[in-house]
Amino acid sequence: MSEDSKVRQIGVGGLELTKEDKEMVNRVLDSNRLSYGPMSKTFEAEFAKVHDSKFALFTNSGTSSLHIAIAALKERGGWQDGDEVIVPSVTFVATSNVVIHNNLKPVFADVEPNTFNINPKEIEKHITERTRAIMPVHLLGLPADMDPIMKLAKKHNLKVIEDSAETMFAKYKGKMVGSFGDVGCFSTYVAHYIVTGVGGINTTSDRDLAVRLRSLMNHGRDAIYISIDDDNTTDKGKLHEIISKRFSFVTLGHSFRATEMEAALGLSQLRRKDAIIKRRKEIAAKYAQGLSDLSEHIQLQETPSDRDNVYMLFGIVYKGGDKTELVDFLEENGIETRDLLPLINQPVYVKMFGNLENKYPVAKMLNHSGFYIGCHQYLTDKDIDYVISKFHEFFRG
């Protein structure tokens, strides 16, 4: 097939490792140190600082970060199996899967039709005597409406876990995502702002919670010995204590650790975060301007004036109902799409919870009409113009 006959491919994500990225990884390889060490510690410290938190912990996935966040709060709070965590009815399946994996019950709340984030007005109606936490999700790069969520949490003595897998470096009323609740959870998987191959991050300013999280991601090991450097001391008393506890496991944990190589990629990309976010915002602005004359056909995610949108992805709702024909047209023309994170209609959830969609009308509408396209920094202006032209071509037809 000739180059001219190939369909242009516009993916939802991309990756182009820079010279600096590769140099950072090579520094790790040259050090002969792959387990938790100086690169991971530096990455965690810088990420925590950027997100207005005292602590950050680098795990092997955003899902792992969510899992141990719930596990740590359940353990410390004495939650019982079957207790409830309120989650949005539109989000990636991992958000509620980790609740179930911790032997808790996800309770769904409907979302806002303009931002696609959890609707604070829908949360309180689902709070019961068994509710223990709220898990707002900052969807597609846009922070959820955190003030009313935090007020509800305080009123009902609930914990807050921020699922910020899709939103880094964004502020709500001047404060960074991941710093509102008891713990924030981020992802560095493919198509995210920082891509380490696999990876996740917990943020918290609660020292006790940070210790519990660190233990849980390391098989539940006693926090006295987490890194192979921890027994490097000339204090004989301290050394003897470490030796006695070095193989002591105090809780039921997991192997959720990442390596120094992933941390190196994360640290390198973290240090160019401003350029990454600037380009994503530029692309989103071009999309919004180029599609503005199609407002009778499509709805774009709305960004309230009190928060940033850092556009991990670009969300769209087809006002004509079923999006299938539009999505198929875009895909046939090389424009990759994804459903707008349908959850309650997933086959496994229908099997577990029954048919829920009619109870959540906004989620139902988004499940059938919502999708997203790529908004990553590797797209060119030519790519953006092409995408816009194909939307116009579809609606002209």
N, C-alpha and C positions, 0 to 999 in steps of 0.2 A: 504493500500500500504506500502510495506517495505521501509526502508530508502534507501536500495540499488537500488530499482526500480525507485526512484524519479529522475527526471531530475535536474541536477545542475542548479540553478538560479543565473544568473549574471546580476544584475539590472543596469540601467543607473545612479541610485543614491542610497544613503543609509543614515542611521542615527543610531548612537549609542551614546546616551546621557551618559556623564561621571558623576562620583560622584560630580565633581566640578560644572557641569552644574546644577544638581539637587539642590546642596547647594545654588547656586545663586538664583534659583527660590524660594526656601524656605525662603531665606532672604526677598524676596519681599512679600511673603505670611505672614511672621511674622510681617512685617511692616504695614500691613493693608492699603497699598498704591498701587493702581493699575493704576491710571491715571498718566499722564506725570509727572515724578519726578526725583529723584537723579540717579536712575539706567539708565534711558533713557539719561539723560544729560551726564553721564560719558561715556556711549556707543557712543554717538554722538561725544564727544570731542576726544576720542581715535581714532575713525574711521577717523575723519577729519585729525588728525595729521598724521596718517599712509598714507593718500592719498594726502598729501601736500596741504591741503585746510584749510581755516580759519573756515569754518562752515560745519556742517553736520546736517541733519534733518531726524529723524527716522519716516517713514510712515508705513502704513499697507500693502503696496506691491510695487514691482518695477514698476508696471503699474501706480499706484497712483503717484509715484515719477516722472515718465515721464509726466503724465498728468499735474501736477501742474507746472513742469518746463516750458512746453509750454504755459500754461495759464498765468504764471507770466511774461514771456517774451512778450507774445502777449499784455497783459494789459499795461506793461510799455512802449512797443514800439509803441503802437497804431496800431497794425496790424489789418487789416480788414478781415472779413469772406471771405474765398476763396483765401486768400494769401497762398503761397506755402512753403512747407518744404521738402527738398531733403532727402530721406531715401534709404537704400540699398534695392535691389531687392531680397536679401536673408537675412531673419531675422525672429524672432518670430513675430507673428501677432500683438502683443501689440505695437510694435514700430510705426507702421503706424496707428493702430486703434486710438491711443491717438491724433494723428494729426486730424483725422476725427472728433473725439468727441469734439475737440476744434474749429470745424467749419472751419478748414483749409484743404488744399489739399495736400496729399502726392504725391510727384513726385519721381519716382523710378530711381535709377542709378544702372548700372550693377556692378558686383563684380569681384574680382581677382580670377583667376582659381586656384592659388596656396595657397592663404591664406584664401579664401572665404569671406574676408572683402571687404567693399565698395572700388571701384577702383577710386582713386582721379582723374585719367585721364578721367573718365566718368562723373564726377560731373559737370564740367563747361558747357558742352553742354546742360545741363538741367536748367541752371540759366536763369531766366527771370526777367523782371521788378517787378514781384510780388513775387519773392523768398525772404524769410525772414530769413531762417535758414537752416543749414545742420545738420543732425543727424547721425553721424557715429556710427556704432555698433562694439564693441570689441567682436568678435564672438568666442565662445567655449573656451575662456581663452586667446585669442591672441589679443593684441592691434591693432587697425587699423593704417594705415600710416598717422600719425597726422600732420607732418610738412607741406606737400602740402595742406592738408585740411585747416589748419589754415591760410596758405597764401591765399588760395582762399577766405576764409571768410573775411580776412582783405581787400583784393582787392575789393570785392563786398559789403562790409559793412554788413555782415551776422552774425547772432548769431550761436553759436555751442552748441548743446546739446549732450553730450556723453551718449549713451545707453550702460552702462557698467554692465548690469544685469548679464552677463555671465563671467565677468572678474574683479576680485578683486586682489589687491596686485601685479599688474603687471606693469612693467615700459617700456616706449618707449623712447629710447635715454636718459635713466637715470631719466625720469620724470614719476610720477605715473599717471595711468589712472584716469579719473575723475577730473583732475586738469588742463586740457588743455582748455576746452571750458568755456562757461559762467556757465554751470551747468553740473554735472555728476549725473547719475541715476543708482543705484545698486539694487540688489534683494537679499533677504535672504530666498527665498522660498525653498521648498524641492529640493534636489539634488545640491544645490549651495554650496559654500565654507563654509559659515556660514548659518546654518539652524535654523530659529526661528519659523518655522511653517508657518507663513505669515510674510511679512515685506519687506520694501524697504528703501533706503537711498538716499537723495540728498546731493551732495557736491558742495560747491561754495566758492569763496573768495570775493564775492560781498556782502557787508553787506546789502544794500538795497534789493537785490534779496533774500537774506536769510530771511529778514523780510516778504517779500511778500509771499514767499513759506510757511513760518510758519503760516501766516494768512490763506492762501488758504487751508491748510490741516486741519484748525480748523474753518470751516464754513465761512471763510472770516472775522473772528472776528478782532477787533482792536488789534494791537500787544501789547497794554499796558496790556492786560490781557489774557494770553495764558495758564498759569499754575495756579493751585489753590493756589500756594505760592505767586503769584505776588501781592496780596493785603496784604501780611504780612509785614507791615511797621509801624513804629512809627511816620513817617513824615505825619502830618495831611493834609498838602496841597497835597502831593502825593496821599494819601489815598482817598481824596475827588475827585481828578481827575480820579483815577481808578474806583471809584464807579460810576462816571458819564459816563464812557465809557465802563464799564465792560460788558454791554449787547449791545454794538454797533458793527454792522457788516458793514464793509467798502467796501467789494467786494463780488462777488458771489463765495462762496467757497464750500468745501466738507468736509465730515467727513472721513478723511484719516489717523486717528491717530492709533498708536499701543499702547500696554500696557507695563507696567513695567515688566511683565513676559517675553514677547518676548525680551525686551531689556536685561534682565538678561541672557537669553540663548545666545544672540548675543555677549554680553560683554565677557562671559566665553569663547566662541569659538574664538573670536577675539584674545584673549590673548594666544591662541595656534596656531595662523595662520602659523607660520614658519613650524611647524611639519606637518600641513595640506598640505601646498604647496610642501614641500619636498617630501612627499609620493606621491602626484599626479605626480610630475615630474619623480619620480622613476618608477612609473607604465607606464607612457608614453614612457620612454626610453626602458623599457622591451618590450612593444608593438612594438615600432619602430624596435628594433633589431630582434625580433622574426618574424616580417612580412617582413623584408627587402628583402628576397629572392622571394617575391611575387610581386615585383614592376612592372612586366609586366601585372599583373592583377588588382592591386589596387594602388591608389594614396593616400598618407597621407597629412594632412595639413602641409604646409611648415612654418617654423618659421624663418623669416629673422634675421640676426645677430644683428640688432639694437634694438631688443625688447625681452621681456620675453614671454614665453607661460606658463600659470599656469594651463592649461588643466582642465577646468571644465568638458569637454567632449572630446572624441577622435574621430575626424572627418575622414571619409574614403570615397573615391570615387571609384566606380567599373568601371574600364576601359572598361568592356564588354558591356556597355550600360545600359539597364534596370536592376536595382538592385534587382528586386523582388525575383528571384530564390535564390540569395545569402542571402538576408535578411530572407526569409522564412526558409532557412536551419538553419541559426543561431538561430532564434526564436524557431524552433522545438527542438533545442539542448539546450534551456534554456538561450540563450544569448540575452538579451533584446536590441532592437535597436530603433532608432527614425529617421524619415526622417530629412535630413539636412536643417531644417527650411525653407521649401518652402513657399513662400508668394504670388507671383503674380498669381499662378495657383489655389489658394484657391477658392472654389465655390463662396463665398461671394464677393471676389474681381473680379472674372470673371464677375459676375453679375453687379458689380458697374463700372468696368473699361474696360470690354471686354477682349478679348484674347491678352495678352501682351507678352507671352513667346518669340515669334519670334523677339521681339525688344531687348531682353536681352539674348543673346546666352549662356553666362556663367551661368546665373541663370537657364536657361532652362536645361542645362546639369546637374547642381547640383540637380535640382528638380527631375530628373529621375534617377540619378546615385549616389547621395550622401546620406550618412546616418552617424549616430554616435553611439558609444557604450560607456559604462561607463568607467570612469577613476578616480573614487573617492577613498578616502583614506581607505575605509573599504574593498576594494578588497585585497585578499591574493595573494601571489606569485603562489599558486596552482590555483587560479581563472585565473590569467593571462596566465599561461601555458595552461590551458584548452581552453581558448579563442583562443590562437594562434594555438593550435592543430586543432581546428575545422575549422579555415580558411584553413589550409593546407589540411585537409580532403576534404573540398569542392572542392578545385582546383585540387586535385588529381583525384576526381571523374569526 
